Amino acid sequence: MSRMKKIVEPLDASGNVSETASLADHSPVRNFVVGLDIGTTKICAIVAEVHSDGTMTVVGIGRAPSDGLNRGVVVNIEKTVNSIREAIDKAQQQSGVAIEEVIVGIAGDHIQSFQTTGIISISNPNREIGRLDVNRLLEETRNIALPADRRILHIIPQDYIIDGQDGIKEPVGMSGIRMEARVHVVTGLVTAAQNIYRCVERVGLRVRDLVLEPIASSYSVLDDEEKEVGVALIDIGGGTTDIAIFEEGIIRHTAVFGIAGRQVTDDIRKGLGILAKEAERVKREYGHTYGAGLTQDDIFMIPGVGGRKPMEFTKSMLCQIIQPRMEELLEFAYAEIRRSGYMERLSAGVVLTGGGSLLRGTEDLASDIFGLSVKIGIPVGCGRGGLAPEIENPQFATGIGLIRYGVRHEQYTRLHDLEPDNSNDVLSANGYVNGAKTTNNAGSANGANGQDAYNNGGASNDFDIEPTLDNAPINGNYERITVFDRMKSFFQEL
């Protein structure tokens, strides 16, 4: 079981907080943004430090296989919690900071979007529109009839109309009596969002914001010029494919559907009669989506199942399995873009991203289907140094986008350094008591007390966390054993 540690103050030989710890308390606190991409096939946590000039440096990455989701929706709480915990633990160890809150992405074929309008009157005596008026108008657009099982995720202004004058992008400072707004509303299932919150909170974290994944991905792979002239972003993930269409710098349309990379893997598994893990490996190493672009028809071997002889296949045979599914996926995206009404206005063409875009030939196949210029989107704006080279990959588009979204909206988190397990110098619920290592799990005596030092952060009691000394009661179960006392006891026993 992975262990997530909070700050533990080291003690000196007298049992007091050491001078080093006291100095650390007064060290400058740094700003961080943490993005958590909860995907169907993988869960990724990325930690970035935000500098005073607004730039950022990626300092930690944590990845874990995801088994508890189907088409972007949580279907198994326990498996999802364990995967999130593993990813967070890896990100903490690599970054050296204790993660407390995250910005989380949400997707799934339950996502729906539509256009609506709102209207208010300007009550200021001088009729000047202020920021409060704009906020009041956007709040008014929330007063729409929604089914009880749905909630609003985002309200994205398209343009404003003041006294009949439309096409206004920024109304603050203008004069008027009547102001309207056309907005793009994104909604999702209440239960889907609640399950994401529940999984994150059971790991002991807070959800700072919940962001639609195609919106997050757009922050990392699209530049302002592409958004201005018109571009369609297609993020091909493991369980869902996400679409976001931009024009004049504004999100005009969003959509999510449940055909993605996992369906390709399932087709290979069934077509070749192999295990799912082997099918994923074959897809990554030998897969090709565009038969016309296959220049060399190499032969590869696949181990037999249950001790049977290895099987021999060619890349062209594999392409005959992959290409129909990828054509279906891209044609579905093409139909969605055409339905939005922006097909003829995408001067920058189509940008593909996500792990599914890494399949060889996807760019050429998409160009044939869309009849537009197509490129693979690589995350940018990750800063220099740190782990930037490791994350310049389409599969990290959503995770990096969540971080850039947080930086853009100044959703910073002040995190402290993650302390090492100095169990020889400090007593905690998982430290040494009377020279013996104790455990803190569901069946331990300490766990039976129902006390968890991380409960203040909303964590559950099903994983080991070292409590701070402030929260650790000084009783028979929690003693302060110094190095000096332990050595004295040891020599007495001899």
C-alpha positions, 0 to 999 in steps of 0.5 A, a space after each residue: 500500500 502506498 504511503 502519503 506523508 504529511 509534514 513531520 517536525 524532527 526532534 532533537 535529543 531533548 524531545 524538542 523541535 530542532 532548530 533546523 525545523 524551526 528555520 524551515 517553518 519560516 522558509 518562503 512558501 512556494 506556489 504550485 498548481 496540481 493537475 489530476 487527469 482521471 482517464 479511462 486507461 491511465 491516471 496522471 498527476 502533474 505538479 508545477 511550481 509557479 514563479 513570480 513572473 507567471 511562468 511555471 516549471 513541472 517538478 513532478 509527474 505521477 502515473 498509474 493504470 486506471 481500472 475503475 473507469 469506463 468511457 470516462 465515468 467512474 464505475 468502481 470507486 475502490 479501484 479508482 481511489 487506489 489508482 489516484 493514490 498511486 499517481 499522487 504518491 509518485 508525483 509527491 515523491 518526485 516533486 518533494 512537496 505534499 499535495 493537498 488540492 488538485 484541479 481535476 478533469 472531467 469527461 465522458 459521453 454524459 457531457 452535453 452542451 447547448 447555447 442560451 441567452 440571458 438579459 439584465 437591465 443596467 441600474 447604475 445612475 450613469 448607465 456604465 457597465 461594470 464587472 459586477 453587471 457582467 457577473 450578474 448577467 452570467 449568473 442570470 444565464 444559469 437560471 435555466 431548466 435542467 433535469 434534476 440529474 444534471 449540473 452546469 460545469 461551464 458557462 462560456 460567453 460567446 458575445 454581448 449585446 448592448 441596446 441591440 448592438 451585438 458582437 461586443 466581446 468586452 462590455 465593461 466600461 461601455 454605457 447602456 440600459 439593456 445588456 444581453 449575453 449569448 453563452 455556451 453551457 456545458 453540463 454533466 451528470 450530477 452523479 458522475 461529478 459526485 463520484 469524482 469528488 468522492 474518489 479524490 476526497 477519499 485520497 485526502 485531497 480537495 478538488 480546487 476546480 472541475 474542468 471539462 477535459 477538451 477545454 483543459 487540453 486546448 490550454 496546452 496544445 493550441 495557440 492564440 492564432 489558431 483559436 482566432 482564425 478557427 480550429 478544431 481540437 480532437 483529443 483521442 483518449 483511452 475511453 473518450 474522444 473530446 472535441 473543442 471548436 474555437 473561432 475568434 478566440 472563443 470556444 464555440 462548441 464542445 462534445 464528447 463521445 465514447 469511441 477511443 483508443 480502448 476500442 482499438 485495443 479491444 478490436 486487436 484483442 478479438 481479431 488476433 485472439 490475444 490478451 488485452 495487455 499484449 494487444 496494447 503492446 502490439 498496437 503501440 509497437 506495430 500499429 498503423 492506421 493508414 494502409 496507403 502509408 504503410 511502406 514496409 510490411 514487416 512480420 512480428 511474433 506474438 506469444 501463444 496463449 497458455 503455452 501454445 506456439 507463437 503466432 506470426 502476423 504482418 503489419 498490414 494484417 494489423 492495419 486491417 483491424 485498426 484502420 476501420 475503427 480509427 476511420 469510424 472514430 474520425 468520421 464520428 468527429 467529422 459529423 460532430 464538427 459539421 453538426 456544429 456549423 463551423 466546418 467551413 470556418 476552420 482556417 487552422 484545420 484540425 489539431 489531434 492530441 491525446 494518446 490515441 493520436 500517437 498511432 502511426 498514420 493517424 495524421 494522414 488518415 484524418 487529413 483524408 477524412 476531414 479534407 483539412 490541414 491536420 497536425 499532432 498537438 504537442 503540449 507547450 508552455 511547460 516551462 524550461 528545465 524541470 521535467 519539461 522534456 518528459 511531458 512534451 507528449 500528446 498523452 499529457 495534453 490534458 494534465 498540462 492543460 489543467 495546470 495552465 488553466 490553473 495558472 491562467 485563473 490564478 488557482 495557486 496552492 501553497 504547498 510545503 516540502 514533503 519530509 522524508 521518513 525520519 523514523 529514527 528521530 521522530 515518533 508518529 503513528 507509523 514510527 518506532 514505539 519502544 524499539 518496535 515498528 508499529 503499523 497503522 492499518 484497518 486492523 491495527 490497534 491505532 486504527 481501531 481508535 478511529 483517529 486519522 491525522 488527515 481527517 481534517 483534510 477530508 481523508 478516509 481511514 483506509 491508508 497510512 498517513 503519518 500525522 503531524 505531531 500537533 495532531 498526535 495525542 501523547 498517550 500510551 499509543 503515541 510516545 515521544 521516543 528520542 534517539 538518546 532514550 532508545 539507546 539507553 534502553 538498548 544498553 539496559 537490555 544488554 
